[in-house]
Amino acid sequence: MTELKLPSLDYAALAPIMIMLGAALLGVLVEAFVPRRSRHVVQLTVALLAVLAALTMVVFNADDRLITAGQSIAVDGPTLFLQGAILVLAAMALLLIGDRSVERGGAFVAQAAVTAESADDRKQAEGRNGLTEVYPLVTFAIGGMLIFVAANDLLTMFIALEVFSLPLYLLCALARRRRLLSQEAAMKYFLLGAYASAFFLFGVALIYGFTAGVPGRSAGVDFATVNAAVTESPSSPVLLFAGMALLAIGLLFKAAAAPFHVWTPDVYQGAPTPVTGFMAACTKVAAFGALLRVFHVAFEGGGWDFTPVLGAVAVLTMLVGAVLAVTQTDIKRLLAYSSIANAGYLLVGVLAPSKDGLSGTMFYLVAYGFSVLAAFAVVTLVRDADGEATHLSRWAGLGRRSPFYAALFTFILLAFAGIPLTSGFTSKFAVFGPALDGGQAWLVIAGVLTSMVLAFPYLRVVVMMWLSEPGESTPTVTVPGGLTSAALMIGVVATLALGVVPGPLLDLATGAAEFVR
């Protein structure tokens, strides 16, 4: 009789994940047992304390380089750096989610089951406190993202993908106002996300079949087995290429890369703005963390095969994001296409065949996360009686009416455009430099040209805010509460600091840019 042996677990290394998932379960209990009037404060406190505790454990584990949990979780430099990035950006997003002073009752619907556009829906939109179930959903999503960037086998990565995707599908449907638009966004995201997950899982099956041909090794989907199969398997490479393609579809969908980007503008526009910011920052970190690990560890030996294809995807992504951003008339859709273009720039870093490319990509993810959360913080403040005024025509003359917040938004847009002394310039330099050194000049040329095109919609918004006269339809900028103010100031200061003195974070990313295998 074979004796079963449980896998060894390094609980300290797994602590950030366990803390976030434990906080999510505690949040469910809070919903069941804490009085309604106290839930908001308790849930926000639990979520923020969990994020801080998990971040503390990430710092505590800074020197760990190990594989645990039955070879399914890798704790190394990229894991810890990206987990820290997710937690810091998630804390900012939680501040935006928890603020109820910008809009009375918060950004979320008071009762999710109420029929959209009904009398009850209009009544709840007038100021009833929003539901607090969003906090367990957010903490579950954060926990899934922490697993996603640490996964050392494809099945664990798939489970993590579902753990953080399912809460996001629900969160997108919970906007207080414009409920039909929000529900439509959630449905599109859910259906397309389900297809992407199916592609990913089918890719896992094909990769498993490919690894079965390695002499002296049993089949498996852990990254060590896959890496060995790429270089040693005598099997036909058709299974490998098909599996790589299907896995890439699932990951590129989450990264919002073309042609798998079609969900992004609708979901960004329809979701509650704090959730949009959370997705734009944290989901992008998680998606590219997984891409880096899959293609730099599992498929490292197949670089000659996947680089041209992913390079073409990167160029297409940059073109789609830059060109279609020019045509947008809604600020959230503009930021969505900006996110798509930035996914293309990040893919340039993923394909740079060096340690500097890896560190530059990780730096870019952090810098972009701070900037995009600050941008969406400003979007939540520009309001009229019907809620957020997101049509670009409504922003005309905003600089005359609210010069301080218009100046902050201008600075963020200049950072997106890559103007020197902002994090956007440093980020692009951090990914384009290694790509150029690695012989990927064609990607760098495409990146520079599309950056020039993408600067136009940013500058158009700046000109509209400062050089147009405010009209009757120009909305006001709501005075933010303490939570939104904190998130906005953190984002703006980080955007400036990473442009002026990027050295410390770049050094940290460079020191962390080595996977365990």
Order of alpha helices (4+ residues) and beta strands (2+ residues): alpha-alpha-beta-beta-alpha-alpha-alpha-alpha-alpha-alpha-alpha-alpha-alpha-alpha-alpha-alpha-alpha-beta-beta-alpha-alpha-alpha-alpha-beta-alpha-alpha
